[in-house]
Amino acid sequence: MGRLRHGLALILICCASAAWAQEGGQTEVPRGLWETQPDVQGVVLHVRTRRCGRSLCGRVERAKNRQGYDTPSNAVGDKVLWEMRPQPDGSFWGEYRDHSAEQYLNSRAQVFGRDMRIEACNDTRCKSLVWKRIR
């Protein structure tokens, strides 16, 4: 019985700490390697996300063809997530640039399990993206 109480207390402390950290602007940055949706040629990009200050940033590390092999791409090395600032709801708000360098200044990224959902909008249109966590 004592172990159960101790375990429950530990869980409550962890949950309260996570909620307090989010409220205090300490939202955890979803660092890792993400795979984009395939483009019209079936090419997917691998994007490495990291912390940049208190924000989220992401850069393309590699491109893969339909068969899963590395393929040349001008997108490799490009920064695609720019200074995405944490929000109270756990999402990140900032700029997304696609591989053709089109800017989406009003973009929101949020992680749900192993998916990162990105809603990217500019003056003329919006698009929805879902990236899958690789690592």
PyMOL commands that set and color helices and strands:
alter all, ss='L'
color gray80, all
select helices_A, chain A and resi 2-23
alter helices_A, ss='H'
color red, helices_A
select strands_A, chain A and resi 32-35+44-52+55-64+79-86+92-97+103-112+115-121+126-133
alter strands_A, ss='S'
color yellow, strands_A
deselect
rebuild
show_as cartoon
